[in-house]
Every structure is written in C-alpha cells, then in structure tokens.
Amino acid sequence: MKRVAIIGAGASGLVAAYFAAKNGNGVTVFEKNEKCGKKIYITGKGRCNLTHVCDEQEFLQNVVTNAKFLTSAIYSFPPESTMKFFEDGGLKLKTERGSRVFPVSDKASDVTKCLENYCKSAGVTFKFSERVLNLDVLQGTMRGITTQNGSYLFDAVIVCTGGMSYPSTGSTGDGYSFAISAGHSIIPLKQGLCGLEVKGEYCAEMQGLSLKNVRLDVFFREKPLKSFFGEMLFTHYGVSGPMILSASSIINRIDLDGVRLSIDLKPALTREQLDKRVLRDFNEFSNKSISNVLKELLPSAIISEVLKRSGISPEKQVNSITREERSRLLTTIKKFDIIVSALRGFDEAVITCGGVDVKQINPSTMESKLVKGLYFCGEVLDLDAFTGGFNLQIAFSTGYLAGNSV
Ligand SMILES: Cc1cc2nc3c(=O)[nH]c(=O)nc-3n(C[C@H](O)[C@H](O)[C@H](O)COP(=O)(O)OP(=O)(O)OC[C@H]3O[C@@H](n4cnc5c(N)ncnc54)[C@H](O)[C@@H]3O)c2cc1C
C-alpha cells in the first residue's frame, strides 16, 4: 500500500483519488476550499456538461492542444466509460443537442456528490480548508508535501490543482509553481474559451443580439485557420457565445493583429441565391426604405451596421439602390468582418491554455519523467479542448490514468 496525496478536490482530483484508493492505496485529498468541486458547481451554467457522446477519434479531433499526448488517456477511459462510471454511481444522465451529456437533475452539484460518494466508499480521507504550499522532493523522488498546517510524508503525489481561470473557485495556478519547483517547464498560460474584445463601437450598439446558424471563418494573415457553424453573441465589449469561445482557443497564442473573423450571416444561401432573395424582397417592397426591407432578411439590431459597411443610406428606397450598392450589401452579409483587439481576462475564461509541458509527462501514466512518484492531471497540464464536455472528460481520463498508475 502506498501513501498517496491528491492536491485538489476538483474533477480530476476526485477521479484520481477514487481509483488510487480502490487499488488499495492510502489516499488523502488536500483541498484549500471548505468543500469539493467548487468549479464543477459552475460548469455548464450550473448543469455540468460532463462529457460528450462520441468515439475516441472524434473526441481527439475536438482537442485543441496536445491531442496526441491524450490518446492513451482517452482510450483508457473514454466518454462511454465516464457515463457508465457515473450511472453506476447512481447519477442518471441525459444526452442533449450536440451530443452533450448532463445529469438528468440538471444539477452540477450532483456530479460532485457522486464523485465524493465514490471516494468515501473507497476510504479516501479529505482534508478541507488545507492549502498545499510545497512539494517535498528528494533526489528526484517524491517525499511528501507541506501544507499551511505542516509537513506530511507521501510515496506519491498527484497534482490536480486545475488552471487559473475563475480563480474564485480555488484554481489559482498553484500547480504551476509546484511543477516549476520540481524542475518542470510551463508552456505560457493563455485564456481559452473566452470572449473577444473587438475594434469599433458597433458591438456595444448591438449588445444582446444573438446570431444563430451563422458561419464563422477565422483567418490569420489572410490564411484560413478554422471554420465554425453555430451561435454567437454581441456584448458590450465585443463578441462571445459558443462559436466565439471555440475561436478564442485557436487564436489565443498568435498575434491578434493578424487575426480576422468573418461571419457569413446567411450561410445556407450562395451569393447568387442571396442575390435572388434580395431582389425578390426589393421588388415586393419597392417603395420602402432599405432598412425596413432588410428586416425580412436580417435581425433588426444588425441592419444599421450592415448598411454602414455597404455604404448605403438607411433611408434610401430600395427602387433606387444601384447594382454596385446591392453587390456591396451581398458582400457585407456574406463577409461581416470582425477585428479582434484582445482576449477577455482569466476571470472570465472557461479554461486555461498552456501549463505543465506534456513532453515531461509519461502519457500512459501521467507520471513526471523528472520526479518519481509525482503525477499531474487535469487542466494544470498543457491540454485544452473546445466546449461540449471535452474539458471535464480530459480531467476524468487523466485522473483515471494517474489514480490507476500510482
Ligand atoms: C464557467 C465554467 C464553465 C465550465 N463548463 C464546463 C462544462 O460544462 N463542461 C466541461 O467539460 N468543462 C467545463 N469547464 C471546464 C472545467 O470545469 C475544467 O476544465 C475542469 O474543472 C478542470 O478540472 P481540474 O480537476 O483540472 O481542476 P479544477 O476543477 O479547477 O479543480 C482544482 C482544485 O484544486 C484546488 N486547489 C488548487 N490549488 C490548491 C492548493 N495549493 N492546495 C489545495 N487545493 C488546491 C482548487 O481549490 C480546486 O478545487 C467550465 C469551466 C468554467 C470556468
């Protein structure tokens, strides 16, 4: 039996603790908060999108950083195993639009309760309100940890401290200092799955407008990077919503000056089909102003900006719109460009990109290649994925490997 310390009672820590204890080890979880899973509590708007129904291949396609490193973890504990694990633990699950999995109760706290019950049934000891301060490493081997209350001896330590987004939940980046003290390199940290600030005043004017079924193309120095289809939202600072959050994880490590987002407001129509549709509306309402007629085609809140960009006066009657003006209008609708100025801060970012360099971690065990008996799992590692339940699944799969490997 080994003495195992888990630092952090979040998603990865609770799974690691359970599997380490189930294998007969003496496991103690140190959590600086007064209870488990403060971050789980706010996931999926309080409902917790805990995984994504898909096979391993599709899963890895949704991982933005270090998908190859994750292969072993995801094949060892795929979404299917996660669902079975929770259902066996008494948590009923449902799959919603976009293959996203939630508890039937719609309560994220039930996910934490289920994990905590698993841990207790396996004999895990919890030490709440006890912050770990240091790792104690001797000659390349884990010896123990020091907390605010004193020092403890352990044969293995699993660092599950999360990233540094939403720091009020307890994820304040402590794991990065632990890693550095053990000789590990940290890939620079960046906000991921966050809103984007935008140049110009128009977003604030359209604040609250949600666009559905639109296409977003992301360019860097005019080279296409990735396309998304779905929803986005205009806010007081710029843009947000599912597609934008995903785009942020693509552009957060490159020079934002070279980034251009282009929205196709009518992706279901080719330019020719859109032209026909516009002409039909123009013929039907020939004496009305363009801003009124466009209400047939676009949400009201975006019309003034579309006309401004097309160089057409909002009062102009449609029967006097020239062919060139119509052409500019079509271009604006198909390519509504957004120039990004900044990422929103860590306090609003859903995840932290960057972290412990996975080159120094064994992908089959999550053990450090530098210090024997030291493991890392979850968001503290340089791993991140799109929205849809992928990030919690990464925490569960890496926690499973670490817990089973000690
Ligand atoms: C608003 C929001 C919504 C999200 N929604 C989803 C979603 O629906 N689906 C999804 O897949 N992902 C979602 N995520 C991402 C997901 O929550 C994280 O990726 C996941 O929780 C990471 O798990 P973790 O175990 O690595 O870290 P965390 O869950 O952050 O846990 C880390 C724990 O370590 C503790 N800790 C830190 N330092 C110390 C220390 N020194 N001593 C003791 N304890 C310490 C912290 O208090 C914390 O409890 C969301 C994130 C946010 C912010």
The ligand as a Tripos MOL2 file, in Angstrom:
@<TRIPOS>MOLECULE
LIG
   53    58     1     0     0
SMALL
NO_CHARGES

@<TRIPOS>ATOM
      1 C1        -17.7010   28.8180  -16.0410 C.3       1 LIG1
      2 C2        -17.1140   27.4910  -16.4490 C.ar      1 LIG1
      3 C3        -17.9400   26.5540  -17.0640 C.ar      1 LIG1
      4 C4        -17.3960   25.3280  -17.4770 C.ar      1 LIG1
      5 N1        -18.2530   24.4280  -18.0420 N.ar      1 LIG1
      6 C5        -17.7450   23.2370  -18.4650 C.ar      1 LIG1
      7 C6        -18.6310   22.2410  -18.9840 C.ar      1 LIG1
      8 O1        -19.8610   22.3820  -18.9580 O.2       1 LIG1
      9 N2        -18.0520   21.1090  -19.4820 N.ar      1 LIG1
     10 C7        -16.6970   20.8830  -19.4550 C.ar      1 LIG1
     11 O2        -16.2480   19.8470  -19.9350 O.2       1 LIG1
     12 N3        -15.8580   21.7850  -18.8970 N.ar      1 LIG1
     13 C8        -16.3530   22.9390  -18.3970 C.ar      1 LIG1
     14 N4        -15.4980   23.8460  -17.8100 N.ar      1 LIG1
     15 C9        -14.0690   23.4860  -17.6630 C.3       1 LIG1
     16 C10       -13.8790   22.5020  -16.4940 C.3       1 LIG1
     17 O3        -14.5920   22.9550  -15.3730 O.3       1 LIG1
     18 C11       -12.3910   22.3560  -16.1200 C.3       1 LIG1
     19 O4        -11.6440   22.0680  -17.2640 O.3       1 LIG1
     20 C12       -12.2280   21.2390  -15.0760 C.3       1 LIG1
     21 O5        -12.9710   21.5330  -13.9130 O.3       1 LIG1
     22 C13       -10.7530   21.0690  -14.7090 C.3       1 LIG1
     23 O6        -10.6690   20.1060  -13.6890 O.3       1 LIG1
     24 P1         -9.3930   20.0410  -12.7380 P.3       1 LIG1
     25 O7         -9.6270   18.9110  -11.8170 O.co2     1 LIG1
     26 O8         -8.1570   20.0310  -13.5470 O.co2     1 LIG1
     27 O9         -9.3710   21.4140  -11.9440 O.3       1 LIG1
     28 P2        -10.4620   22.1360  -11.0130 P.3       1 LIG1
     29 O10       -11.8090   21.5500  -11.2530 O.co2     1 LIG1
     30 O11       -10.2530   23.5740  -11.2390 O.co2     1 LIG1
     31 O12       -10.0260   21.7290   -9.5330 O.3       1 LIG1
     32 C14        -8.8380   22.1810   -8.9480 C.3       1 LIG1
     33 C15        -8.9930   22.1120   -7.4400 C.3       1 LIG1
     34 O13        -7.7100   22.2530   -6.8150 O.3       1 LIG1
     35 C16        -7.8360   23.0590   -5.6810 C.3       1 LIG1
     36 N5         -6.5250   23.6370   -5.3770 N.ar      1 LIG1
     37 C17        -5.7930   24.4640   -6.1640 C.ar      1 LIG1
     38 N6         -4.6130   24.7680   -5.5720 N.ar      1 LIG1
     39 C18        -4.6010   24.1030   -4.3850 C.ar      1 LIG1
     40 C19        -3.6490   24.0110   -3.3230 C.ar      1 LIG1
     41 N7         -2.4990   24.6750   -3.3610 N.pl3     1 LIG1
     42 N8         -3.9600   23.2610   -2.2280 N.ar      1 LIG1
     43 C20        -5.1440   22.5910   -2.1610 C.ar      1 LIG1
     44 N9         -6.0840   22.6500   -3.1420 N.ar      1 LIG1
     45 C21        -5.8060   23.3810   -4.2380 C.ar      1 LIG1
     46 C22        -8.8730   24.0850   -6.0650 C.3       1 LIG1
     47 O14        -9.4440   24.7110   -4.9500 O.3       1 LIG1
     48 C23        -9.8520   23.2300   -6.8870 C.3       1 LIG1
     49 O15       -10.8650   22.7090   -6.0720 O.3       1 LIG1
     50 C24       -16.0050   25.0530  -17.3220 C.ar      1 LIG1
     51 C25       -15.2040   25.9820  -16.6830 C.ar      1 LIG1
     52 C26       -15.7460   27.1850  -16.2380 C.ar      1 LIG1
     53 C27       -14.8570   28.1800  -15.5490 C.3       1 LIG1
@<TRIPOS>BOND
     1     1     2 1
     2     2     3 ar
     3     2    52 ar
     4     3     4 ar
     5     4     5 ar
     6     4    50 ar
     7     5     6 ar
     8     6     7 ar
     9     6    13 1
    10     7     8 2
    11     7     9 ar
    12     9    10 ar
    13    10    11 2
    14    10    12 ar
    15    12    13 ar
    16    13    14 ar
    17    14    15 1
    18    14    50 ar
    19    15    16 1
    20    16    17 1
    21    16    18 1
    22    18    19 1
    23    18    20 1
    24    20    21 1
    25    20    22 1
    26    22    23 1
    27    23    24 1
    28    24    25 2
    29    24    26 1
    30    24    27 1
    31    27    28 1
    32    28    29 2
    33    28    30 1
    34    28    31 1
    35    31    32 1
    36    32    33 1
    37    33    34 1
    38    33    48 1
    39    34    35 1
    40    35    36 1
    41    35    46 1
    42    36    37 ar
    43    36    45 ar
    44    37    38 ar
    45    38    39 ar
    46    39    40 ar
    47    39    45 ar
    48    40    41 1
    49    40    42 ar
    50    42    43 ar
    51    43    44 ar
    52    44    45 ar
    53    46    47 1
    54    46    48 1
    55    48    49 1
    56    50    51 ar
    57    51    52 ar
    58    52    53 1
@<TRIPOS>SUBSTRUCTURE
     1 LIG1         1 GROUP 0 **** ****
